[in-house]
Amino acid sequence: MEPIVATNSQASAKQFSCQGCGNALHITHPRAQVVACQYCGAVLDATSETHQIITRLGAPEKFQPYSFIEVGKKATLDGKTYQVMGRTRWKMQYEEFWREGSESGYSTEIWLYDEWLLMDERRTYLYLVEDKEGYWISYEITPDQPMTLDHSLRLAFFQNHGINIVQEYGEADIVYFEGESNYHLHKGDRISFASYSFKGDMYIVESRLNKQGEVTEVEFFRESPISRMALLEAFGEQETIQSLDDQRVIWSFVRLVSLVVGVVMSLLTILSFGPGKTAYEKEVMVSAIGQEGYDLDDFKIPAKGLYKLKISLNTIANNSQAYLMAYIMDSSEEVLNTVEGEFYHESGVDDEGSWSESELSETMLFRAEGPGAYTIRLFADAGGAANSAATVTLYQDIMLTRYVLIGAILAFLIVWMAQNRLKQLPAYTPYRFK
Amino acid sequence: MFQRQFECPSCGAPVIQQHAASRSIVCGYCHQTSHILPAGQLAAAGAQHLLVDYGSWLSIGKTVSLAGSEYLILGRIRMNYEDGFWDEWFLRSQDGAEGWLQEDDGSFVFFRQTKVLDHRLLLDEIPVGVRINLGSGIGEVFTTSKSTATVEGGEGELPFRIKPGDPADFIEGLQKGQILSVELLPEDHIVFTGYTISLDQLQIA
């Protein structure tokens, strides 16, 4: 008899109907233990011929993936081509470490995350963890100091890590599963876990619990963060990468322009505190201002714009008051605007010593609608300023502080917004497989 | 080079033993597992069972290079447990060193037998996730899992008696950065020590 080389039948893709809804299901992974129906969410035994329903988890429409990764997609990671085989969504209730100043403690949190199973062409596996904050590649590790959580809330799996504060600990259970899995899912399965961080990676001890809450298996993992851009590139999502690059360019441009505008507006705000350029100035003795007022010389306003009119007294007798008012009129003597002021100087002595307080000037902004001849009529109730001189000054090139200030604030708000948008855009950090 | 030929007790086909210390051998034609009796005969053990190939990169007759030594794959045993199954490939080097390559879902652990316990362990009394002293000069081990598995079947030749359908208890643990596996076989409780190895590191030929 000629020797025959044993040719074991090789497991291949299988097709069958879902026991729950009758839809056609495929098993592509030869070692799949369970397969989920993408229509009704039933999880079926992939190993038996009857494909019985093991458990029913959530409806697929309620547990959509967080991002672009989907079952069946392919990715090139570390030079190997992987295919996404399945996704398990875990819900965990846990205690999270916090520290504020000298105080620290744990707060109770609830969080959801997806565990993606990827298989390469050589049937080795990679576990990708995804939540709303990012992505991590999970590796099983062999610690030299295996331990589980105890009341000290400290962990150290490796001697060179020292003793580390537990960042998170709690329990998690499966709320959804899709695709195929190389491990069995059991209804009621839970895990308890505890983790610490070391040099940017998370080190996790995970205990599988049976229905009685007994530990049946303990595993140790290192989760290493991977950037979204690195994953987009791995999954060949060129369209998304291009769109993100475009957004990056646009928001960088917006940030730059807004920054320039903000700086210019800030400078203008500082400049706007200045009096402006003197266009006209006249000094009149208060005693010369009669009952009908005192008309100053005509002056020309060169252009339409914002002007500032200031009236002031050079002095006033102590503990006395005076009143000044000025009309600014156009050539037809129509009053365009008025500025008036109660001026005073008061002084005295109290428990804190001597004090004095005075108000000797008043200003008013007005808008000239066009160039032309204008005049100012002064009125006065001389009071303690009978021997004083009143000065009328007209300033041009006036900027309204509030407008340029609002402009500066708005520009810096846009800078901040653009900066945040840029921060939200995934940065490309090359991932180094360990 | 040792070689001995038997007749399969099930189908009569020639079954060739290549390793003198083998205790079980599986017929390449009808997949009948047989025990090699001291008298130089084969005794059928259990039903014929063909192991389904799930696309492993390993197979009987191939060689793998590990820790500077080249090993020939002589046999394999497949164990079923509640989470699926795993394969244990029996390796032997030219200088007689033996080892086991455990293949489970694309991950590999290379084990070597280190001790035979001088006492019996009861699986139910072994807690998981704690340090226990195994005695027999092994010392403290952190237990990571325990399971009751079933021998699904074998292939090639193996250094102990197997029978498809027989139960076998296992305890796994960690000690000083190494993986420890205790196989609670009816005859002996054997301790194996090993480490994980990637497919890239296995030079399969």
HADDOCK unambig.tbl for C-alpha pairs under 7 A between the chains (distance, minus, plus):
assign (segid A and resid 4 and name CA) (segid B and resid 29 and name CA) 6.94 0.50 0.50
assign (segid A and resid 6 and name CA) (segid B and resid 28 and name CA) 5.63 0.50 0.50
assign (segid A and resid 6 and name CA) (segid B and resid 29 and name CA) 6.75 0.50 0.50
assign (segid A and resid 8 and name CA) (segid B and resid 50 and name CA) 6.78 0.50 0.50
assign (segid A and resid 8 and name CA) (segid B and resid 51 and name CA) 6.64 0.50 0.50
assign (segid A and resid 8 and name CA) (segid B and resid 52 and name CA) 5.76 0.50 0.50
assign (segid A and resid 8 and name CA) (segid B and resid 53 and name CA) 5.67 0.50 0.50
assign (segid A and resid 9 and name CA) (segid B and resid 52 and name CA) 5.64 0.50 0.50
assign (segid A and resid 9 and name CA) (segid B and resid 53 and name CA) 6.05 0.50 0.50
assign (segid A and resid 10 and name CA) (segid B and resid 52 and name CA) 5.84 0.50 0.50
assign (segid A and resid 10 and name CA) (segid B and resid 53 and name CA) 4.54 0.50 0.50
assign (segid A and resid 10 and name CA) (segid B and resid 54 and name CA) 5.82 0.50 0.50
assign (segid A and resid 10 and name CA) (segid B and resid 55 and name CA) 6.85 0.50 0.50
assign (segid A and resid 11 and name CA) (segid B and resid 52 and name CA) 6.55 0.50 0.50
assign (segid A and resid 11 and name CA) (segid B and resid 53 and name CA) 6.27 0.50 0.50
assign (segid A and resid 11 and name CA) (segid B and resid 54 and name CA) 5.56 0.50 0.50
assign (segid A and resid 30 and name CA) (segid B and resid 54 and name CA) 5.79 0.50 0.50
assign (segid A and resid 31 and name CA) (segid B and resid 54 and name CA) 6.45 0.50 0.50
assign (segid A and resid 33 and name CA) (segid B and resid 84 and name CA) 6.57 0.50 0.50
assign (segid A and resid 123 and name CA) (segid B and resid 106 and name CA) 5.63 0.50 0.50
assign (segid A and resid 124 and name CA) (segid B and resid 105 and name CA) 6.95 0.50 0.50
assign (segid A and resid 124 and name CA) (segid B and resid 106 and name CA) 4.24 0.50 0.50
assign (segid A and resid 124 and name CA) (segid B and resid 107 and name CA) 6.71 0.50 0.50
assign (segid A and resid 125 and name CA) (segid B and resid 106 and name CA) 6.34 0.50 0.50
assign (segid A and resid 142 and name CA) (segid B and resid 177 and name CA) 5.94 0.50 0.50
assign (segid A and resid 143 and name CA) (segid B and resid 177 and name CA) 5.53 0.50 0.50
assign (segid A and resid 144 and name CA) (segid B and resid 176 and name CA) 5.03 0.50 0.50
assign (segid A and resid 144 and name CA) (segid B and resid 177 and name CA) 3.89 0.50 0.50
assign (segid A and resid 145 and name CA) (segid B and resid 176 and name CA) 7.00 0.50 0.50
assign (segid A and resid 146 and name CA) (segid B and resid 142 and name CA) 6.58 0.50 0.50
assign (segid A and resid 148 and name CA) (segid B and resid 129 and name CA) 6.64 0.50 0.50
assign (segid A and resid 182 and name CA) (segid B and resid 105 and name CA) 6.95 0.50 0.50
assign (segid A and resid 183 and name CA) (segid B and resid 83 and name CA) 5.71 0.50 0.50
assign (segid A and resid 183 and name CA) (segid B and resid 84 and name CA) 6.75 0.50 0.50
assign (segid A and resid 184 and name CA) (segid B and resid 83 and name CA) 4.93 0.50 0.50
assign (segid A and resid 184 and name CA) (segid B and resid 84 and name CA) 6.95 0.50 0.50
assign (segid A and resid 215 and name CA) (segid B and resid 128 and name CA) 5.88 0.50 0.50
assign (segid A and resid 215 and name CA) (segid B and resid 129 and name CA) 6.90 0.50 0.50
assign (segid A and resid 216 and name CA) (segid B and resid 128 and name CA) 6.10 0.50 0.50
assign (segid A and resid 216 and name CA) (segid B and resid 145 and name CA) 5.81 0.50 0.50
assign (segid A and resid 216 and name CA) (segid B and resid 146 and name CA) 6.81 0.50 0.50
assign (segid A and resid 217 and name CA) (segid B and resid 128 and name CA) 6.47 0.50 0.50
assign (segid A and resid 217 and name CA) (segid B and resid 144 and name CA) 5.32 0.50 0.50
assign (segid A and resid 217 and name CA) (segid B and resid 145 and name CA) 4.31 0.50 0.50
assign (segid A and resid 218 and name CA) (segid B and resid 129 and name CA) 5.95 0.50 0.50
assign (segid A and resid 218 and name CA) (segid B and resid 144 and name CA) 4.62 0.50 0.50
assign (segid A and resid 218 and name CA) (segid B and resid 145 and name CA) 6.32 0.50 0.50
assign (segid A and resid 219 and name CA) (segid B and resid 144 and name CA) 6.77 0.50 0.50
